[in-house]
Amino acid sequence: MLRLLSAHPDFDVVAASAASNAGRPIGAVHPNLRTLADVRFCGAEELVDADVVFLALPHGESGLFAAGLADDVRIVDLGADHRLLDAEVYARYYGSPHPGTWTYGLPELPGQRSAIAASKRVANTGCYAVAITLALAPLIAADVVVADDVVVVAASGTSGAGRGAKTHLLASEVMGDLSPYKVGSHQHVPEIRQATGAKSLSFTPILAPMPRGILASVTARPARPGVSAADVRAVLDHAYGDEAFVHVLPDGQPAHTAATFGSNSVHLQPAVDVDSGRVIVISAIDNLGKGAAGQAVQNANIMFGLAEGAGLSADGVAP
């Protein structure tokens, strides 16, 4: 967030709160942020006079913090507290009372831009949810695939688990290894179902030995015989032909995570399995870009009536 905001033409970073690092210079914690190096992290109480606040708090804390801010302060919450409509589903997946529903911050979904523009409280999407929703939602809406037979296997870099030190994320543990986690119970499943209209979703997330990126293989049963890759491509092209950050790749060009690093882009490549006939869309994003901070800046731009791509790039930094 700080890197993107430091180069934004319209937003200025007036305060950055970090509880465990309060009082330390930003440059001491993030030496890559040279333009903010001498700014010191503050306490949360210094955010009250901001025009917009970006929250990146643990689950269950955003709602409490937001309740203490003035109603006219715009907020984009990168956490999960305000994404879900169903309070019972939220409690089941997150283990705490539902703090309430905000406008869902995925502009490329039909109708969401106008809703975001009219809102002062926006719930940023989950990282897996971005990659999977943009691959799947248009296909369900166009009746190309059925909504009750969706299977996703997706790999994420270690930054998806946050910056805190954890034994299973040490380089010696992660390198040379792929490991599944939260199989059958990942917290993004209800969000993806809500955003796509999927009625049944089997999701297997995998931890990959890389710092950032998500690669999702999204598969679904076709709604009718004879659905081709060209049919799937036509639906995705129609949905995203005018979008700056969602790219349906040329036929034969694989989607891969390195091509999205540092960008706000989503790369999609459709196919149909020649044996089973299942529809497949491979989706690649930077989980810290379109999956988190880039998406948040895009939402804030819309909320303030700015150019939607201000401060953002569709180009990755690979290699």
Stockholm file with secondary structure:
# STOCKHOLM 1.0

chainA/1-319         MLRLLSAHPDFDVVAASAASNAGRPIGAVHPNLRTLADVRFCGAEELVDADVVFLALPHGESGLFAAGLADDVRIVDLGADHRLLDAEVYARYYGSPHPGTWTYGLPELPGQRSAIAASKRVANTGCYAVAITLALAPLIAADVVVADDVVVVAASGTSGAGRGAKTHLLASEVMGDLSPYKVGSHQHVPEIRQATGAKSLSFTPILAPMPRGILASVTARPARPGVSAADVRAVLDHAYGDEAFVHVLPDGQPAHTAATFGSNSVHLQPAVDVDSGRVIVISAIDNLGKGAAGQAVQNANIMFGLAEGAGLSADGVAP
#=GR chainA/1-319 SS CHHHHHTCSSCCCCCCBCGGGTTSBHHHHCTTCGGGTTCBCBCGGGGTTCSEEEECCCTTTHHHHHTTSCTTSEEEECSSTTTCSCHHHHHHHHSSCCCCCCEEECTTSTTHHHHHHTCSEEEECCHHHHHHHHHHHHHHHTTSEEEEEEEEEEEECGGGGCSSCCGGGSHHHHTTCCEECSTTTCTTHHHHHHHHCCSCEEEEEEECSSSSCEEEEEEEEESSTTCCHHHHHHHHHHHHTTCSSEEECCTTCCCCGGGGTTSCCEEEEEEECTTTCCEEEEEEECTTIIIIIHHHHHHHHHHTTCCTTTTCCSCCCCC
#=GC SS_cons         CHHHHHTCSSCCCCCCBCGGGTTSBHHHHCTTCGGGTTCBCBCGGGGTTCSEEEECCCTTTHHHHHTTSCTTSEEEECSSTTTCSCHHHHHHHHSSCCCCCCEEECTTSTTHHHHHHTCSEEEECCHHHHHHHHHHHHHHHTTSEEEEEEEEEEEECGGGGCSSCCGGGSHHHHTTCCEECSTTTCTTHHHHHHHHCCSCEEEEEEECSSSSCEEEEEEEEESSTTCCHHHHHHHHHHHHTTCSSEEECCTTCCCCGGGGTTSCCEEEEEEECTTTCCEEEEEEECTTIIIIIHHHHHHHHHHTTCCTTTTCCSCCCCC
//
